[in-house]
Amino acid sequence: MGETLTPQLRAAMTRRQFFRRSTAGIAIGIPALATLLTGDGFAADAATDPQTGGLVGLPHFPPKAKRVIFLHQSGAPSQIELFDYKPNLVKLQGTELPDSVRQGQRITGMTSGQSSFPVAPSIFKFDQYGKSGTWISELLPYHTKIVDDITVIKTVYSEAINHDPAITFFQTGFQQPGRPSMGSWASYGLGSENQNLPAFVVMLSQANALNPDQPLFSRLWGSGFLPSRYQGVKFRASGDPVLYLSNPPGVTATTRRRMLDGIAKLNRLLAEKYADPEIDTRVAQYEMAYRMQTSVPDLMDLSKERESTFELYGPESRKPGTYAANCLLARRLAERGVRFIQLYHRGWDQHNDLPRDIALQCKGVDQPSAGLVLDLKQRGMLDDTLVIWAGEFGRTVYCQGKLTATNYGRDHHPRCFAIWMAGGGVQRGLTIGKTDDYCYNILEDPVHIHDLQATILHCLGIDHTKLTYKFQGRYFRLTDVGGFVVKKALAGA
């Protein structure tokens, strides 16, 4: 018989750990153990590259992008006000949305009780810009400078109609919590080019709009069932960028080093005893935090940035925690080899007073978003950096609440919405997709959320069907059981 297990050890052990330690009985001996750790049982941990921490054998093919900067506009911007120009709606103002257009599609509980669904055209002007002739709203004057560097996709669609499942779906490929985020999948597959910074960094900024904004949860950048070392690291706007990064008073760097060495020895003993991979993750994260004590202060020090750079991103780029400052930091993170940089900007949930609030939001994000693309381009980094600007769904053509000549609101609309992509691996100066005259249904080139995720991974050199992780007897992937690469969006297509 093997050693006697204490109640504490028995309670803490996983099934895999139990079979590793057990020597009792032929039925659960070496043959059974081999079956459990490979093949159709619980898969053995995949081999990792010691240089990057990513999987051996990845990327699957030469990547066009080395890194991703995802500018998530939380709350869902209105495509009708920004990118999908519908001039004929002016003639239809106040008329009822035809049943033939809605086709019985579900709507949220916030407007399901309305007796009328009056059409609300945008009050903002559009014009065509650049060699591409891309239609851009007057709300985004700085975007007119990058239209020939971006691909606008007007026909993205989601399966979720409310914020939490929709943003969870966009970031993890599944509407229910518990799956790894997109950045975690990229970190797991490719690792990081810089061992002194996390592979996946997250930054949040608050709304410019006046109406209340949607909450954001840390599980949106969580690692789900992947080992926790692949979760995103959130940088804060004030104090230590990362909590508890600085040594407390009286603790020197030498003392911290000795402390970590001692803790590592204890954790190695625990790892041998429990065979828990999370213990190894804990040791690795302690070491990463130690290295970040040097790398993060250098990252956050903007004193060496040129005045012209601040002018490019706008006046708020000097103010920590703003969207503009986060865009500038995103470029600095990209320069340092961080694999996936995720920005969340709140405030786009405009059920009422949309003209006022969307103007405030655009004033806060227009210049920094365009400035980021221009900054990457002038530094020669846009060719291998993929930038995505997107919300979790779109907005209805019909008005939520009272419609007037100057004011209206819009409800959630997952059937079609607009995003843009720029940089590594995607075409420039292109518009993809066509919606109907009411901006309600897709007529050409539908792009599912899983399609978009597959395309992002493709730009990173990853076949989305092959980046998998076995959990509870099933191989999971970011795109679940769907997803097709949007080849029309790819450079050289």
C-alpha positions, 0 to 999 in steps of 0.5 A, a space after each residue: 500500500 502507498 503512504 497513508 493520506 491525511 484528511 487534509 491531503 485527501 480533500 485537497 487532491 484532484 483526481 489526477 493527483 490521486 492516481 499519480 500517488 496511488 500504488 494500490 490495486 492493479 485496476 488503478 495502477 500504471 496502465 490506468 494512469 497512462 490512460 488518464 493522463 493521455 489519449 481520451 482521458 485527462 490530457 497531459 500538459 502540452 509542451 511549452 517553449 522555454 523562451 516564450 512560455 507559449 506552446 511548442 509548434 505555435 504559431 501554426 504558420 507565419 504570422 502577420 501580427 505579433 501582437 494585438 491591441 483590442 480597444 473595446 468600447 463597452 456598452 455598444 456604440 451606435 453603428 448608425 451614428 458612426 459608420 453605417 450611413 443611412 441617408 434615406 432614414 431621414 425621410 422615414 423619421 417617426 414612421 413605424 419600423 415595418 414588421 417585414 424588417 423586424 421579422 419577429 426578431 426578439 427585442 429587449 425587455 426595455 422596449 418590448 412594452 413600447 406601443 410604437 417603434 418609430 424610426 430615428 435617423 441619425 442627426 449627425 452628418 456623414 461624408 466620404 474620406 480618403 482614397 477609399 471613400 469610406 463613410 465616416 460620421 462628423 463625430 469622428 473627425 480624427 478617424 478621417 485621417 486613418 480611413 485608408 489604414 483601416 478595414 470597416 466591417 459593417 456586418 458583424 453580428 452576435 447571438 446575445 442581446 444583453 450586455 453581460 452575455 454579449 461582452 462575455 461572448 465577444 471576449 471568450 467565445 461563449 455567453 456563459 462565464 467560465 471560459 478563457 478570454 481571448 487574451 488568455 488563449 493568445 497568451 497560452 498559445 504564443 506566450 510573450 516576447 518579454 519575460 519581464 512583463 505579462 503576456 496579457 495586460 488590461 486597462 480600463 477607462 471611465 465614461 465621457 458620457 453622463 448616463 450610467 455605464 455598464 459594469 465590467 467584471 474581471 472574468 472578462 480577462 480571466 483564464 477560465 479553465 486554463 492555468 491562472 498564469 494566462 489571465 490578464 493583469 489589470 493595470 491601475 490608473 493610480 498608486 501602484 499600477 499593479 497592486 502590491 508591486 512595490 516593496 513595503 517600507 523597510 523591505 529592501 530588494 535584497 530582502 525581497 529576493 531572499 524572501 522569494 527564494 525561501 517561499 520558492 523552496 517551500 512551494 517546491 516541497 508542496 508541488 512534490 507533495 500535491 502535484 498541483 500545477 497551480 503551485 508552479 503558477 504561483 512561483 512563476 507569478 512571484 518571479 514575474 512580480 519581482 521583475 515587474 518592480 523594474 520593468 513597470 516603472 520604466 513602462 509608466 514613465 512618460 517623461 521621455 515621450 516627445 511633445 508631438 506624441 502627446 499632441 497625437 493622442 490628445 490633451 488627456 494623454 497626460 492624465 493617467 487612467 484616461 482612454 487617451 493615456 491608456 492608448 499611449 501606454 498600449 503602444 508602449 506595451 506593444 513596443 515591449 513585446 506584450 502579446 495581447 493588450 486589452 483596453 475597455 472604455 465604458 459609457 456607450 450604453 445610450 438608451 436615452 439622450 444618445 446625441 448628447 452622450 455619443 458626442 461626449 464619448 466620441 470626443 474622448 475616444 476619436 483622437 486617441 484611437 486614430 492617434 494610436 494607429 498613426 503612432 504605430 504606423 510612423 514607428 513601423 509597428 502597424 504592419 505587425 500589430 493588429 488593432 481592433 475597435 469594437 463594442 459588444 453589439 449595435 443599436 436599434 434604428 427605432 427609438 427607445 423612449 420619446 422621439 424628438 427632432 433633436 433627441 432620442 435613444 436606441 436599444 440593443 441590436 445584435 443583428 448587425 453592428 460595425 467595427 474596424 480593424 487595422 494593421 498586421 494581416 488585414 486590408 487597408 482602406 476597405 469596407 466590408 458588408 452591407 445592411 438593409 435600408 433600416 440598418 436592421 438586417 445583414 444583406 451581404 458578408 455576415 461576420 459572426 463573433 466566432 468568425 471575427 475571433 478566428 480571423 484575429 487568431 489567424 493574423 497571429 499565425 494560429 489555426 483557431 481549430 487547433 488551439 485547444 485545451 482539454 477540460 472535463 473530457 472535452 477539447 475546448 477552443 475560443 471559437 467553440 464549434 464554429 468560426 470561419 476566417 474572414 478572408 476578405 479582410 485579410 491583406 493579399 486576399 
